[in-house]
Amino acid sequence: MFKEVPDLHVSVSAVISREMIHNGDLARLLAFLESLEVDEAWLSEVKPTVEALWKDELVATDEERLQLAAMQDACNRRGGMTVNYLGHFEGAETFGCNAGCKMVYVDAFGDVSPCVFVPMVFGNVRERALADLVSEMRAVFPGQARCFINQHFRLLGEAGGELPLDAERSREVLRRAMPGSPSTFARKLFAARSAS
């Protein structure tokens, strides 16, 4: 279908619910995309970024994250359509959550957040230097083994007001967030830094 247009690379992004993992809908979706000759599928599990999603039963478990990672690996070994899933790298066994400490998200309006899935704004690049905003976030944002928003979404509601949270309310949420244990990578990185 798409291969008739030379040099066209087609990617599809999909947000995957827990139900889709268990009832076979994800496998059917990937097969459908392959039948359309899509080049790449980007997967993300549902994230509790807004009040309608602040429910434990909607948040993927570590076991489900590993199931998605295994499905990604199987699809990519088979060849054909490439499947990308960042949860493969975001577990305790690898890099963990990079929000605010190793990565940031800058939206179309210049607002700087720790992650596309974390509705907190620490400032705007039109008003302050990005390096300063990143440095400030690194000082207060807990790098940890598990996804920050999956673990701390309840604190968003407790902060009150509209989303995204402004810098003051974001810092208050971070003061109340219990930092999780570091990922395997973070432990090795900090050990190497301490040794030098």
PLY file of the C-alpha trace (Angstrom):
ply
format ascii 1.0
element vertex 196
property float x
property float y
property float z
element edge 195
property int vertex1
property int vertex2
end_header
0.00 0.00 0.00
2.53 2.63 1.13
5.48 1.06 -0.72
4.18 2.50 -4.00
5.47 5.92 -2.89
9.30 5.90 -3.05
11.26 7.05 0.02
8.12 7.15 2.18
8.61 5.96 5.77
5.34 5.43 7.63
5.24 5.29 11.43
2.18 4.75 13.60
2.00 5.58 17.31
-0.38 3.67 19.54
-1.28 3.87 23.21
-1.79 0.37 24.59
-4.18 -0.43 27.41
-3.65 -3.31 29.83
-6.67 -5.01 28.30
-5.08 -4.91 24.83
-2.05 -6.76 26.16
-4.14 -9.58 27.59
-6.97 -10.03 25.08
-4.86 -10.22 21.91
-5.85 -6.81 20.53
-2.22 -5.64 20.50
-1.10 -8.64 18.45
-4.01 -8.03 16.05
-3.11 -4.32 15.80
0.52 -5.11 14.95
-0.54 -7.69 12.35
-2.93 -5.14 10.81
-0.21 -2.48 10.63
2.16 -4.97 9.00
-0.55 -5.85 6.45
-0.64 -2.15 5.53
3.16 -2.24 5.09
3.72 0.28 7.87
7.46 0.64 8.53
7.42 1.35 12.24
5.06 1.13 15.23
5.70 3.20 18.36
4.01 1.79 21.45
3.31 3.36 24.81
1.17 2.02 27.61
-1.58 4.22 29.06
-0.05 6.76 31.45
-2.01 8.39 34.32
-1.40 11.96 33.14
-4.93 13.33 33.61
-7.60 12.80 36.26
-9.65 10.41 34.10
-6.66 8.03 34.09
-5.78 8.28 37.82
-6.81 4.70 38.49
-4.55 1.87 39.59
-6.36 -0.59 37.33
-5.30 1.42 34.25
-1.58 1.59 35.09
0.52 -1.16 33.54
2.40 -3.39 35.96
6.09 -4.22 35.62
5.08 -7.68 34.41
2.96 -6.13 31.65
5.79 -3.77 30.72
8.05 -6.80 30.36
5.39 -8.54 28.22
5.35 -5.53 25.88
9.15 -5.53 25.76
9.17 -9.24 24.90
6.60 -8.64 22.14
8.79 -5.82 20.79
11.82 -8.11 20.75
9.93 -10.93 19.02
8.58 -8.61 16.32
11.96 -7.04 15.67
13.76 -10.41 15.49
11.21 -11.60 12.94
11.94 -8.62 10.68
9.55 -6.49 8.72
7.93 -3.67 10.64
10.08 -2.20 13.43
8.39 -1.99 16.84
9.60 0.63 19.33
8.64 0.60 22.98
10.50 2.79 25.48
9.34 0.71 28.43
11.99 -1.76 27.28
14.61 0.63 28.65
12.68 2.20 31.52
12.64 -0.66 34.01
14.73 -1.20 37.12
16.77 -3.80 35.23
18.03 -1.17 32.75
17.92 2.65 32.74
14.85 3.33 34.86
12.88 6.56 34.71
14.83 9.43 33.17
12.20 12.12 33.74
13.71 15.39 34.86
17.14 13.98 35.62
18.38 12.68 32.24
15.67 13.95 29.90
13.19 16.80 29.56
10.27 17.67 27.31
9.86 21.09 25.69
6.38 21.62 24.24
5.44 23.75 21.22
4.97 26.80 23.46
8.39 26.51 25.13
7.18 25.08 28.44
9.72 22.69 29.97
8.54 19.51 31.72
10.46 16.51 33.05
8.73 14.16 30.58
5.96 14.26 27.98
3.88 12.15 30.40
4.48 14.27 33.53
2.16 17.31 33.62
4.51 19.61 35.51
6.05 22.79 34.09
9.27 24.22 35.51
9.50 27.27 33.27
9.61 28.43 29.68
12.60 28.65 27.34
11.44 32.09 26.16
11.86 33.40 29.72
14.80 31.37 31.08
17.71 29.46 29.61
17.01 25.78 28.99
20.27 24.84 30.74
19.08 26.63 33.90
15.68 24.91 33.82
17.28 21.49 33.30
19.76 22.11 36.10
16.92 23.09 38.43
14.94 19.97 37.55
17.94 17.70 38.07
18.38 19.15 41.55
14.84 18.24 42.63
13.67 15.40 40.39
14.23 11.88 41.70
15.80 9.58 39.16
14.42 6.15 40.00
13.89 2.63 38.74
10.13 2.92 38.09
8.18 5.39 35.94
7.63 8.55 38.00
4.08 9.26 36.80
2.98 5.63 37.21
4.19 5.70 40.79
3.14 9.21 41.87
0.05 10.16 39.84
-2.07 10.47 43.01
0.03 13.46 44.08
-1.16 15.41 41.03
-4.72 15.44 42.36
-3.56 16.34 45.84
-1.68 19.37 44.43
-4.98 20.97 43.39
-5.66 23.29 40.50
-5.36 22.78 36.80
-2.83 20.70 34.94
-0.07 21.07 34.09
1.18 22.01 37.53
3.21 25.22 37.66
6.76 25.21 39.03
5.72 25.93 42.63
3.12 23.12 42.78
5.52 20.80 40.93
8.20 21.34 43.57
5.64 20.63 46.30
4.68 17.34 44.64
8.37 16.41 44.42
8.88 17.16 48.12
6.12 14.64 48.91
7.14 12.02 46.33
9.00 9.13 47.90
12.06 8.51 45.75
12.24 4.97 44.51
15.33 2.84 44.32
17.75 3.61 41.49
17.92 1.52 38.32
20.77 -0.89 37.56
22.31 1.68 35.22
22.06 4.50 37.78
23.72 2.38 40.47
26.63 1.60 38.11
26.88 5.22 36.95
26.92 6.64 40.48
29.43 3.99 41.60
31.72 4.91 38.69
31.40 8.63 39.48
32.17 8.01 43.15
35.26 5.97 42.26
36.75 8.75 40.10
0 1
1 2
2 3
3 4
4 5
5 6
6 7
7 8
8 9
9 10
10 11
11 12
12 13
13 14
14 15
15 16
16 17
17 18
18 19
19 20
20 21
21 22
22 23
23 24
24 25
25 26
26 27
27 28
28 29
29 30
30 31
31 32
32 33
33 34
34 35
35 36
36 37
37 38
38 39
39 40
40 41
41 42
42 43
43 44
44 45
45 46
46 47
47 48
48 49
49 50
50 51
51 52
52 53
53 54
54 55
55 56
56 57
57 58
58 59
59 60
60 61
61 62
62 63
63 64
64 65
65 66
66 67
67 68
68 69
69 70
70 71
71 72
72 73
73 74
74 75
75 76
76 77
77 78
78 79
79 80
80 81
81 82
82 83
83 84
84 85
85 86
86 87
87 88
88 89
89 90
90 91
91 92
92 93
93 94
94 95
95 96
96 97
97 98
98 99
99 100
100 101
101 102
102 103
103 104
104 105
105 106
106 107
107 108
108 109
109 110
110 111
111 112
112 113
113 114
114 115
115 116
116 117
117 118
118 119
119 120
120 121
121 122
122 123
123 124
124 125
125 126
126 127
127 128
128 129
129 130
130 131
131 132
132 133
133 134
134 135
135 136
136 137
137 138
138 139
139 140
140 141
141 142
142 143
143 144
144 145
145 146
146 147
147 148
148 149
149 150
150 151
151 152
152 153
153 154
154 155
155 156
156 157
157 158
158 159
159 160
160 161
161 162
162 163
163 164
164 165
165 166
166 167
167 168
168 169
169 170
170 171
171 172
172 173
173 174
174 175
175 176
176 177
177 178
178 179
179 180
180 181
181 182
182 183
183 184
184 185
185 186
186 187
187 188
188 189
189 190
190 191
191 192
192 193
193 194
194 195
